[in-house]
């Protein structure tokens, strides 16, 4: 069909003539309501975006002398974040001479918080000793 005939047909039906395959010989076109088509495409994109879960790495920081009540509050926050699907980085902040303490003792201090977390979790990154202290990352168990 010629372009002129296609345009007349589209105008008669009060629709748009849209070129779909410009590289084909002859070029391919389609008669449709372009506004409605764009609306449908945007609707599908929004649905896909809404279904996508964005996970974020959140962090809690404790020290060797952090009290039990503070640990409970931090564990409660971490539990909420894990329930929402986020990863949680638990850091044992070490200052001064504490950096050179026995690593077994430091792990026990970090485990105090992990035992208080109520959600099911798995350790995604094992214990690592960094310049600021000991860290581990946990996430929701599937």
N, C-alpha and C positions, 0 to 999 in steps of 0.2 A: 504494500500500500504506500502511496506517495505521502510525503510529509504534509503536503497541503490537504489531502483528503483526511489524514489522521487528525490534523488540527481542527478541521471543520467538524469531524465526528465528536471530538473531545468538547468543543465549544457547544455543540448541540446538546450533549449530555450534561453540560455544566461541570466538566471535570478537567483535569490537567493531563497533558501529554508529557510523559517522562521518559528520557532516554536511559535504557538499562544497559545495553551492550554497545558502546560507541565503537569498539574495535571490530565488530562483526561486519560482514559485507552482505547485504545492506545493514546499517545500524538497527538495533532492536529498540523498540519503544513500547510503552505500556500506558494505557489510559486509566487513570485513577485519581482519587482525591488526595493530593500531596499533603495537605495539612493533617488529614486523618492518618495517613501513613506515618508521618513524623510523630504524631501523638502516640501511636501504637509502639513505635520503636523506643521512644522515651519511657513509656510505661514498662516495657520489658527490661530496660536497663535499670530502672529504679527498683524493680522487683529483684533483680540479680544482686544489686548493691545491698539491699536490705537483708538478703539472705547470707551475705558474706559476714563472717565474724572476724572482727579485728582483735587480735590478741596483743596485749601490751605487756612489757616486763616492768613490774612494779617492784619496789624495794623496801625492805625494812632493815633498820640498822640497830644493833644492840651493842652493849659493852659488857665486859666481864662482870662488872658489879651491878648490872641492871637488876632491879628488884623483881620479885615474883609477880606483883600486881601489874607492873609495866609490861612484863613478858606476856601475861595473859591478854592484855589489851592489844599488843602487837600481833599475837597469834590469832586473836579474834578478827583483826583487820585482814591478816593474811588469809584466813579461812574464807572471808567474804570475797576477796579478790580471786581466790582459786575457784570458788563457786561460780563467779562470773566468767571464768574461763581464762583469766590472765595467768601469766607466769609470775612467780615471786622470787626475787633475789634476796636471800637472807645473808646479811653481812655482820660478822663479829668484828667490830671496830677495835683495833688495838693501838694503844698510844704508849710511847716510851719503852720501858723495860718489858711490858706485856708482850711485845712482838717476839721476844726470845723465850717465852714460856714453852713448856712441853706441849707438843701438838695434840697429844691424847687428851690433855686437860682442856685445851681450846675446843676440841671437837665436842667434848661433853657439854661445854657451855653453849655451843651452838645447838646441840641436840635438845637442850632444855626447851627451846622455843618450838622446835619441830614436834616434840611430843605433845605440846599443847594445841596444835592445829587440829581442828575437828573434822575437816573435809578429807576425803581420800586423795592422796597425792603420791606422786613418784618423784624421785630426785632425777632431774634431767641433766644437771651438771654436778659432778662429784665435788667434794671439798677441794678448794683451791686456796693456796696461800698467796696473797698478793701483797703489794706494798702497804696497804692500809689494814690488812688483817686477813681473816679467814672468810671465804664466801662459798655459798652453794645456791643452786637454783632449783626450785621445785615447780611442778605443774600438775594439773588435774589428771588423776589416773583414769584411764579409759576402760 
